[in-house]
Amino acid sequence: MFQGETAITVDDKGRLAVPTAYRDLVRDCGNRLVVTYNPFESGCLFLYPQKEWERVRDAVNALPSTLSAHRRMQRNLVGSAMPVELDGNGRIGIPASHRSAVGIEKKAVLLGMGDKFELWSEQAHHAQIRQTISDDDLSEHMLDLKL
């Protein structure tokens, strides 16, 4: 579904233009995305199509809230989720609280990750791509990949 890396400019009102290549895909998803925090990495937001978001939301909410890690994930993903809609100019508005929390200012990077987008602050994205995967980081699943 979504794939690729795009440098994005965020305007003073917190709006960003969804790349033209993705606009029809977003419209096919009901013209709505859901913005929420990435609970695994700082400097990044997730943007889910509505239907995919509902699947994720239900799975996260099904976790027993007796474990603190589950509660944190529920707060970070479900409690902070905000729907956004593509406007007539192909833009979406990212809430100020979300932008501030992950350090997104004027420049950001939008990554298409298949079933969702990741929206990174430019600095956090650069830090991520500079990290390499060492032999010690490889999981059994990664060993079978033919790259």
N, C-alpha and C positions, 0 to 999 in steps of 0.2 A: 504494500500500500504506500507508505511513506518511506522515501530513501533519499539520502543526500545531505550535504552540508551547505548552508547558506549564511553568509554574513548578513546581519539584520541591523537596521537602524531603528531605534525606539524614539518616537517624537516626545515633545514636552508633556503631552497628555497621556503618555504611556502606551501609545498605539504602535503597532508594527504591521507592516504590510506582509500578508501571507504570500510567499512566492507564487507567481502565476501558475507554475506547473502543479501546484497543490490545490489551487482554488476550487477546481471542479471536484476534486476528491473530497474536500471539506464540504462543499455544497451537497454532494451525494450522501454525506453523513448527517444530513439535517441542518447543515450550515452552522453547527454548534460544536464547540470544543469545550472541554472542562480543564481548567488550569489548576494544578496542585503542586505541592512540594515533592521533590525527589527525596525519599527518606534514606537513601543510601549514599548520596554524594552531595556535598554542599556546592553552592553556585549554580544550581540547576533546578528548573521547573519541568514537570511533565505536562503535556497537552494531549488529552485523549479525545478521540471522537466520542460522541455521546453514548453510542451503543457499547463500545469497548469500555468506556468508563463505568457503565452500569455493571458489567461483568466484574471488573476490578473492585469496585465499591462493595458489591455483594460478597465477594470472596474475603475482602479485608474485614468487613463487618462480621463475618461468620467466625473470625478468630476469637477464642475465649479471651475476654478482657481481664482475666485474672493475672495475666503475665504483663509486666511493665513494657516489654518490647512490643507486644501486641497493641497496647494502649497508645504507645508512641506512634506506631505505624497508623493506627486508626485516626489519631489526631492529625498527623502530618499529611495523610492522604485524604481521608474523608472529611475531617473537620475543617480543613482549609480549602476544600474544593470550591471553585467558582466557575459557573458557566459563562462563556463568552461567545458572542456571535460575530460572524463575518459581516461587516457593514457593506454598503454599496460600493465602496472603494477598495474592497478586498483587505480591509484591516481588521485586526482584533485589538481590544484594549486589555492590557495586563494590569491587574490591580496593583496599586502603589505598594500595598503591604507585601505582596509577593515579590515585586521587583526589589524593594528595599532589603528584604530578608536574604535574598541570594546575591545581591550586589549587581543587579542589572541596571545599567545607566543608559547611556546613548547607544553603545555598541553591544551587540549580542550575537550569538550563533545559534541557528536553528538546525537541528539534526533530525532527519527522518529516520525513525527506528523501526519501521515496519508497521506496527499497530498503534504507534503514538509518535509524537514529536518530543524531543528534549530541547528546551530553551536554556542556553548557558550564558552566563556572563562571559564577556570576551576573555577576561583574565583567567577565570576558572577553566574555560575550554582550552586555552593555550597550555595551562598547567597539566590538564588531563592528557592532551595529545603528546606532550613531551615525556610522559611516563612510558616506559617500555615494560614489556612482560618478560620476566626472567624465567629460567627453568624452574625455579622454586615456586613460581606463581601458577604453573600449569596444572590444571585439574585433569582427571582421567578423561573427561568429556572432550577437553581441548586436544589431547594427544591423538585422537582419532580424526581430527580435522585435516583435510587436504587443502592447504591454502596455496 
